[in-house]
Amino acid sequence: MFALQDEEIVVALQKGKLEVKGEFLLGSNYTFLAKVDYLGESLDVVYKPVRGERPLWDFPPASLARREVAAYLVSEALNWRLVPPTVFRSEGPFGAGSIQLFIQHDFEYHYFNFSTQDRLRLRPVALFDLLVNNADRKASHIILDPDRHIWLIDHGICFHVENKLRTVVWDFAGEPIPDDLVVDLIEFRQQLTPGNGQPSELVNALGGYLSQAEIEALARRADHLIAYRTFQNPELNRRPFPWPPV
């Protein structure tokens, strides 16, 4: 789909000239459509400045943009390519924030009107949200590009140490996790394991965006999923769905 490889896109997002083109009006936080120009390439991106984040009572202030990057790093470590390339920049038209590659998609086609075939492709999505403890998986946060590749967006309220899972994707609740996805989880968990008494490369990378307690909670969730190998059922004592759901 892209002329550049993902590694080149990440470099462009980090180093390119950033220019705001417009604002997305739906959502709780200030979010902008922007353009990045780098070495003759121009990319549409989503820019989420830290100063535009609405404070939340249960998440640390000024942390949502960094969680967007952490979700990308986890997606890449799993080799699932679910989250578009995302970086954190210390400067921008409205200050520091996350920059994510904008994915062209049909805004009217989302989880609630997906075809049966597309719904059946969402097991990695459901598992990803269990792993990152996604507190806000809305229907419109699952998008398909023109090549029908599934992408996931909006991960600002993930990785809490307490269970915060709220999602529309409960299609597979109680089902066994497919073996190939379990293998990916095991390999991911190994990437979180220290070597020679030193933090792993992945832990060091995540450490720029999450607290140590949040990284440890991520590892525990991976251990739980590997041990039980079952998609979680909704908890009856708490709201398992986001609001609004789209």
C-alpha positions as CSV (number, residue, x, y, z in Angstrom):
1,M,0.0,0.0,0.0
2,F,2.8,2.4,0.8
3,A,5.7,3.5,-1.4
4,L,8.0,3.5,1.7
5,Q,8.8,0.6,4.0
6,D,7.6,0.8,7.6
7,E,11.1,1.6,8.9
8,E,11.4,4.4,6.4
9,I,7.9,5.7,7.4
10,V,9.0,5.8,11.0
11,V,12.1,7.9,10.1
12,A,9.9,10.2,8.1
13,L,7.5,10.6,11.0
14,Q,10.3,11.4,13.3
15,K,12.3,13.8,11.1
16,G,9.9,15.2,8.5
17,K,8.5,18.7,8.4
18,L,5.1,18.6,10.1
19,E,2.2,20.8,8.9
20,V,-1.3,20.8,10.3
21,K,-4.0,20.5,7.6
22,G,-7.2,20.2,9.7
23,E,-8.8,19.0,12.9
24,F,-10.9,15.9,13.6
25,L,-13.9,17.2,15.4
26,L,-15.2,14.0,16.9
27,G,-13.4,12.7,20.1
28,S,-12.5,13.9,23.6
29,N,-9.0,15.1,22.8
30,Y,-7.6,17.5,20.2
31,T,-6.6,15.5,17.2
32,F,-5.3,16.9,13.9
33,L,-4.9,15.7,10.3
34,A,-1.4,16.8,9.3
35,K,1.2,16.3,6.6
36,V,4.8,15.2,7.0
37,D,7.3,16.0,4.2
38,Y,10.6,14.2,4.2
39,L,13.1,13.8,1.4
40,G,10.6,14.3,-1.3
41,E,7.9,12.1,0.3
42,S,4.7,13.4,1.7
43,L,2.6,11.4,4.2
44,D,-0.7,12.2,5.7
45,V,-0.6,11.7,9.5
46,V,-2.6,12.0,12.7
47,Y,-1.1,14.4,15.2
48,K,-2.2,14.2,18.8
49,P,-0.5,16.9,20.9
50,V,-0.1,16.2,24.6
51,R,-1.5,19.7,25.5
52,G,-4.7,18.7,23.9
53,E,-5.3,15.7,26.1
54,R,-8.3,15.9,28.4
55,P,-7.3,14.8,32.0
56,L,-8.6,11.5,33.2
57,W,-9.0,10.5,36.8
58,D,-7.5,7.0,36.4
59,F,-4.6,7.6,33.9
60,P,-1.5,9.7,34.6
61,P,-1.7,13.2,33.0
62,A,0.0,13.9,29.7
63,S,0.5,10.2,29.0
64,L,-2.0,9.3,26.3
65,A,0.2,10.2,23.3
66,R,3.0,8.0,24.6
67,R,0.6,5.1,25.0
68,E,-0.2,5.4,21.3
69,V,3.5,4.7,20.6
70,A,3.6,1.9,23.1
71,A,0.7,0.2,21.3
72,Y,2.6,0.4,18.0
73,L,5.7,-1.1,19.6
74,V,3.7,-4.0,21.0
75,S,2.0,-4.6,17.6
76,E,5.4,-4.7,15.9
77,A,6.9,-7.0,18.6
78,L,4.0,-9.4,18.0
79,N,4.6,-9.1,14.2
80,W,0.9,-8.6,13.7
81,R,1.2,-5.1,12.0
82,L,-2.1,-4.0,13.5
83,V,-1.1,-0.4,14.6
84,P,0.0,2.1,11.9
85,P,3.6,3.4,12.3
86,T,3.6,5.8,15.3
87,V,6.2,8.0,16.9
88,F,6.5,10.6,19.7
89,R,7.9,13.9,18.8
90,S,9.0,16.5,21.3
91,E,8.1,19.4,19.0
92,G,5.2,20.2,16.7
93,P,2.8,23.1,15.8
94,F,1.0,22.5,19.1
95,G,3.8,21.0,21.1
96,A,5.0,17.5,21.8
97,G,2.7,14.6,20.8
98,S,2.2,11.4,18.9
99,I,2.4,11.2,15.1
100,Q,0.7,8.3,13.4
101,L,0.5,7.4,9.7
102,F,-3.0,8.2,8.5
103,I,-4.7,5.1,6.9
104,Q,-7.0,5.7,4.0
105,H,-10.3,3.9,4.7
106,D,-14.1,4.0,4.4
107,F,-15.3,6.0,7.5
108,E,-18.7,4.4,7.2
109,Y,-17.5,0.8,7.3
110,H,-16.8,-0.3,10.9
111,Y,-17.2,-3.2,13.3
112,F,-21.0,-2.9,13.5
113,N,-21.5,-3.3,9.8
114,F,-18.5,-5.5,9.0
115,S,-19.3,-8.5,6.8
116,T,-19.3,-11.9,8.5
117,Q,-15.9,-12.7,6.8
118,D,-14.3,-9.5,8.2
119,R,-15.7,-10.1,11.7
120,L,-14.1,-13.6,11.6
121,R,-10.7,-12.0,11.0
122,L,-10.8,-10.1,14.3
123,R,-9.3,-12.7,16.6
124,P,-5.9,-11.0,16.7
125,V,-7.7,-7.7,17.4
126,A,-9.5,-9.2,20.4
127,L,-6.3,-10.7,21.6
128,F,-4.3,-7.5,21.2
129,D,-6.9,-5.6,23.3
130,L,-6.7,-8.2,26.0
131,L,-2.9,-7.9,26.0
132,V,-2.7,-4.1,26.1
133,N,-5.8,-3.8,28.4
134,N,-7.6,-1.5,26.0
135,A,-10.1,0.7,27.8
136,D,-11.7,2.1,24.7
137,R,-12.0,-0.2,21.7
138,K,-14.8,1.4,19.7
139,A,-16.3,0.1,16.5
140,S,-14.7,3.0,14.5
141,H,-11.2,2.2,15.9
142,I,-11.0,-0.9,13.7
143,I,-10.5,0.1,10.0
144,L,-9.7,-1.6,6.7
145,D,-7.4,0.0,4.1
146,P,-8.1,-0.4,0.4
147,D,-6.1,-3.7,0.4
148,R,-8.4,-5.0,3.2
149,H,-5.7,-5.0,5.8
150,I,-7.0,-4.5,9.3
151,W,-5.6,-1.5,11.2
152,L,-6.3,-0.4,14.8
153,I,-6.2,3.2,15.9
154,D,-6.7,5.2,19.1
155,H,-4.8,3.5,21.9
156,G,-4.4,6.5,24.3
157,I,-6.1,4.7,27.2
158,C,-4.3,1.3,27.2
159,F,-1.8,-0.4,29.5
160,H,-3.3,0.5,32.9
161,V,-2.1,-1.8,35.7
162,E,-5.7,-2.4,36.7
163,N,-8.2,-4.2,34.5
164,K,-9.9,-1.6,32.3
165,L,-10.9,-3.7,29.3
166,R,-13.8,-2.1,27.4
167,T,-14.4,-3.3,23.9
168,V,-17.1,-4.0,21.3
169,V,-15.3,-7.1,20.2
170,W,-16.6,-9.9,22.3
171,D,-17.3,-12.3,19.4
172,F,-14.8,-14.9,20.6
173,A,-15.4,-14.8,24.3
174,G,-14.8,-18.2,25.9
175,E,-13.2,-19.6,22.7
176,P,-9.7,-21.1,22.7
177,I,-7.0,-18.8,21.4
178,P,-5.7,-20.3,18.1
179,D,-2.3,-22.0,18.4
180,D,-0.5,-19.7,16.0
181,L,-1.5,-16.7,18.1
182,V,-0.4,-18.4,21.3
183,V,3.0,-19.0,19.7
184,D,3.2,-15.2,18.9
185,L,2.3,-14.4,22.5
186,I,5.0,-16.7,23.8
187,E,7.6,-15.1,21.5
188,F,6.4,-11.7,22.6
189,R,6.7,-12.7,26.3
190,Q,10.3,-13.8,25.6
191,Q,11.1,-10.3,24.3
192,L,10.0,-8.9,27.7
193,T,12.4,-11.2,29.5
194,P,15.7,-9.7,30.8
195,G,18.9,-11.1,29.5
196,N,22.1,-11.4,31.6
197,G,20.4,-9.3,34.3
198,Q,19.7,-6.5,31.9
199,P,16.3,-5.2,30.6
200,S,15.5,-6.5,27.1
201,E,15.5,-4.2,24.1
202,L,11.7,-4.2,24.0
203,V,11.5,-3.3,27.7
204,N,13.9,-0.4,27.1
205,A,11.9,0.8,24.2
206,L,8.6,0.6,26.1
207,G,10.2,2.3,29.1
208,G,10.2,5.6,27.1
209,Y,6.4,5.5,27.1
210,L,5.1,3.4,30.0
211,S,6.0,3.1,33.7
212,Q,7.8,0.1,35.0
213,A,4.6,-1.1,36.8
214,E,2.7,-0.9,33.5
215,I,5.3,-2.9,31.7
216,E,5.2,-5.5,34.4
217,A,1.4,-5.6,34.2
218,L,1.8,-6.2,30.4
219,A,4.0,-9.2,31.1
220,R,1.5,-10.6,33.6
221,R,-1.3,-10.3,31.1
222,A,0.8,-12.1,28.5
223,D,1.5,-14.9,31.1
224,H,-2.2,-15.2,31.9
225,L,-3.2,-15.5,28.2
226,I,-0.5,-18.0,27.5
227,A,-1.4,-20.1,30.5
228,Y,-5.2,-20.2,29.9
229,R,-5.2,-19.8,26.1
230,T,-8.8,-18.6,26.1
231,F,-10.5,-15.4,25.1
232,Q,-11.8,-13.6,28.1
233,N,-15.5,-13.4,28.9
234,P,-17.0,-10.0,29.9
235,E,-16.9,-9.4,33.6
236,L,-20.4,-9.1,35.1
237,N,-19.4,-6.6,37.9
238,R,-18.1,-3.9,35.6
239,R,-19.1,-2.2,32.3
240,P,-17.3,-4.2,29.5
241,F,-18.3,-1.9,26.6
242,P,-17.0,1.6,25.6
243,W,-19.2,4.6,25.4
244,P,-20.1,5.7,22.8
245,P,-19.7,2.3,21.1
246,V,-18.8,3.7,17.6
